[in-house]
Amino acid sequence: MRATRASLGGLALAAGGAVAAALGAVAAAPVLPAETSARAERALGVLDRGFVGSYTVTVSSAVEKPGGKDRQESLRVVALSRGADGATENRIVRAIDNGKDVTEAERAKAATAAPGPSRTPTPAPGKAGAAKERESGYLRLPFGEDAKLYRVFGLVEEGGLAVAGYEPLPEHRKDDGVAKGRVAWRRDTLDPVWLEAELLSLPTGASRLAMRFEFAREGDVLYPKVVTTSGAGGILWIKRNFEARMEISDLRPAAPVSSD
């Protein structure tokens, strides 16, 4: 009987140690998987960095005074293509301003400004390019080199997705381009699904600026299919609210693009 008790005690200690080790491993694991972070970073710039193929961009936007007065709306549908040599072609499919079709006028304006295809070089990677981007005040998110500026926390399950919050560390809260928000991804594939960002370091004249990115996959290409932006700002007594929605459709890669 004593041997049995000793054996049970040893098993209990062993089980307790295994549980503690497992909990320690969970605590040490990053909230946001490194693969998801890497895919999100690449997806956000995939259409600007070497993408070869075609797609259509639909952008709708609205600007209004507080309270909804003097609302101005616009819609632009543009078909874009890029060849392997970097040559790009943009074709205005439709343009509407405040309910009025201005497609022909916008096509004429575009033809005058840029007669013929243009050549867009692929940005060279490296610290110099990254530094130039940072100087322009672009949005900095918890991916890649900028991950060190943030803490990711509060992992939960929502609608079958893993969702976590993020915010800059106290010492980086006033850095240019930092934001706070949430990011969601699929546990099985590790693909990011959506990202919400509220800019904390606002541009001059802005009092609020928030964005949401919704990702989609077309074969090997993971890209931001829908981007919505909303905000408010102004100078002195001139205040405006604004919102915009950009959607990518008919994405047709002409060559494989590594996005994961």
C-alpha positions in Angstrom: 0.0 0.0 0.0 2.9 2.3 0.8 4.4 1.6 -2.6 1.1 2.4 -4.3 0.9 5.8 -2.5 4.5 6.6 -3.3 3.8 5.7 -7.0 0.6 7.9 -7.0 2.5 10.8 -5.4 5.3 10.5 -8.0 2.7 10.5 -10.9 1.0 13.5 -9.4 4.4 15.4 -9.2 5.2 14.3 -12.8 1.8 15.4 -14.1 2.1 18.7 -12.3 5.5 19.3 -13.9 4.2 18.5 -17.3 1.3 20.9 -16.9 3.6 23.6 -15.7 6.0 23.0 -18.6 3.1 23.2 -21.1 1.8 26.4 -19.6 5.2 27.9 -19.7 5.5 27.0 -23.4 2.2 28.6 -24.1 3.1 31.7 -22.2 6.4 31.9 -24.1 4.8 31.5 -27.5 4.2 34.7 -29.5 0.5 35.8 -29.7 0.8 36.6 -33.4 2.4 33.8 -35.3 5.6 34.9 -37.1 4.3 33.4 -40.4 1.1 35.4 -40.2 3.0 38.5 -39.5 5.3 37.9 -42.4 2.4 37.2 -44.8 0.5 40.3 -43.7 3.6 42.5 -44.3 4.1 41.1 -47.8 0.4 41.2 -48.7 0.1 44.9 -47.8 2.7 45.8 -50.5 2.3 42.9 -52.9 0.6 45.0 -55.6 3.3 47.6 -55.5 6.3 45.3 -55.4 6.8 43.3 -58.5 3.2 42.3 -59.2 2.8 41.3 -62.8 -0.7 41.0 -64.1 -3.9 43.0 -64.0 -6.8 44.0 -61.7 -9.5 46.5 -61.2 -9.7 49.1 -58.5 -13.0 50.7 -57.3 -12.7 53.7 -55.0 -15.7 55.4 -53.5 -15.2 58.4 -51.2 -17.3 61.0 -49.4 -16.5 64.3 -47.6 -19.0 66.2 -45.6 -19.3 68.8 -42.9 -20.0 67.7 -39.3 -23.7 66.6 -39.1 -23.7 65.4 -42.7 -24.0 68.8 -44.4 -22.7 69.5 -47.9 -21.8 65.9 -48.6 -19.6 65.4 -51.7 -19.3 61.9 -53.2 -17.2 60.4 -55.9 -16.6 57.0 -57.5 -13.7 55.9 -59.6 -13.3 52.5 -61.3 -9.8 52.0 -62.9 -8.4 48.9 -64.7 -4.7 48.5 -64.1 -2.1 46.2 -65.6 1.7 45.8 -65.2 4.1 43.9 -67.5 7.2 42.0 -66.5 9.3 45.0 -67.7 7.5 47.3 -65.2 5.4 49.1 -67.8 2.0 50.0 -66.4 -1.3 50.9 -68.1 -4.3 52.5 -66.3 -7.7 52.8 -68.0 -10.6 54.7 -66.4 -13.6 52.5 -66.6 -16.1 54.7 -64.8 -16.0 58.1 -63.0 -18.9 59.7 -61.1 -19.0 62.9 -59.1 -22.1 63.5 -57.0 -24.2 61.4 -59.2 -23.0 62.9 -62.5 -21.1 60.7 -65.0 -17.7 62.4 -65.7 -16.0 59.4 -67.3 -15.2 61.0 -70.6 -13.9 64.1 -68.9 -11.6 62.1 -66.6 -10.3 60.0 -69.5 -9.4 63.1 -71.4 -7.7 64.6 -68.4 -5.8 61.4 -67.8 -4.7 61.2 -71.5 -3.3 64.7 -71.3 -1.5 64.1 -68.1 0.0 60.7 -69.1 -0.1 59.9 -72.8 0.9 56.2 -73.1 2.1 53.5 -70.7 4.4 54.4 -67.9 7.2 52.4 -66.4 7.2 51.8 -62.7 10.4 50.5 -61.3 10.2 47.9 -58.5 11.5 49.5 -55.2 14.9 48.2 -54.3 14.9 46.5 -50.9 17.3 47.6 -48.2 17.6 50.0 -45.3 17.8 53.1 -47.6 14.3 52.3 -49.1 12.9 51.6 -45.6 14.3 54.8 -44.2 12.8 56.8 -47.1 9.3 55.2 -46.5 9.5 56.1 -42.8 10.3 59.7 -43.6 7.1 59.9 -45.6 5.1 59.1 -42.5 3.5 55.9 -43.7 1.5 53.6 -41.5 3.6 51.5 -39.2 2.1 48.1 -38.2 3.2 45.3 -35.9 5.0 43.4 -38.7 8.6 43.0 -39.8 11.0 45.5 -38.5 8.3 47.6 -36.8 7.1 44.6 -34.7 9.6 45.7 -32.0 7.6 48.9 -31.5 4.5 47.0 -30.4 3.0 44.6 -27.9 0.3 42.1 -29.1 -2.1 40.9 -26.5 -5.6 39.5 -25.7 -5.8 36.5 -28.0 -9.4 35.4 -28.4 -11.6 33.4 -30.8 -14.2 35.3 -32.9 -16.2 33.7 -35.7 -13.7 30.9 -36.1 -10.8 33.2 -36.3 -7.9 34.0 -33.9 -8.0 37.7 -33.0 -5.6 39.8 -31.0 -5.1 43.4 -30.2 -1.9 45.5 -30.6 -0.7 48.8 -29.4 2.7 50.6 -29.4 4.9 50.2 -26.4 4.9 53.2 -24.0 8.2 54.4 -25.3 7.0 54.3 -28.9 3.5 55.7 -28.5 4.6 59.1 -30.0 6.6 57.6 -32.9 5.5 58.7 -36.4 3.1 56.3 -38.1 2.2 54.1 -35.1 -1.3 52.8 -34.6 -3.4 50.6 -32.3 -6.0 48.1 -33.3 -6.7 44.4 -33.9 -5.6 41.7 -36.3 -7.4 38.4 -37.2 -6.0 35.3 -38.9 -6.9 31.7 -39.7 -5.4 29.2 -37.3 -5.3 26.4 -39.9 -3.6 28.3 -42.8 -2.1 31.2 -40.8 -3.3 33.6 -43.4 -4.3 37.1 -42.1 -8.0 37.8 -42.6 -8.4 41.4 -41.5 -6.6 44.2 -39.8 -7.9 47.3 -38.0 -5.7 50.3 -37.4 -6.3 53.6 -35.6 -3.5 56.0 -36.2 -2.1 57.6 -33.1 0.4 59.9 -34.6 -1.9 62.0 -36.8 -1.0 64.1 -39.8 -1.3 67.8 -39.5 -5.0 68.9 -39.5 -6.4 65.4 -38.7 -8.2 64.7 -35.5 -9.0 61.0 -36.3 -7.9 58.4 -38.8 -8.8 54.8 -38.9 -8.3 52.0 -41.5 -9.5 48.4 -42.0 -7.8 46.0 -44.4 -9.5 42.8 -45.5 -7.3 40.2 -47.1 -8.0 37.7 -49.8 -6.0 35.1 -51.7 -5.9 34.5 -55.5 -3.7 31.4 -56.0 -0.3 32.2 -54.6 -1.1 35.9 -54.2 -2.3 37.2 -50.8 -3.5 40.8 -51.1 -5.7 43.5 -49.4 -9.0 43.1 -51.3 -10.8 45.8 -49.4 -9.4 48.9 -47.6 -11.7 51.3 -45.8 -10.6 54.6 -44.3 -12.5 57.0 -42.1 -11.5 60.1 -40.3 -12.0 63.7 -39.4 -10.0 66.9 -39.5 -9.7 70.4 -40.6 -8.1 73.8 -40.0 -9.5 76.4 -37.6 -13.3 76.5 -38.1 -13.2 74.4 -41.3 -14.0 70.8 -40.2 -14.7 67.8 -42.4 -15.5 64.1 -42.0 -14.4 61.8 -44.7 -14.6 58.1 -45.6 -13.3 56.0 -48.5 -13.5 52.4 -49.7 -11.1 50.8 -52.1 -11.8 47.3 -53.5 -9.7 45.1 -55.7 -11.5 42.8 -58.2 -10.7 40.7 -61.2 -7.1 40.1 -59.9 -5.3 38.1 -62.6 -1.6 37.4 -61.9 0.4 36.9 -65.0 3.3 35.3 -63.2 3.6 33.6 -59.8 4.2 36.1 -56.9 5.5 34.7 -53.6 3.3 36.1 -50.8 3.6 33.4 -48.2 
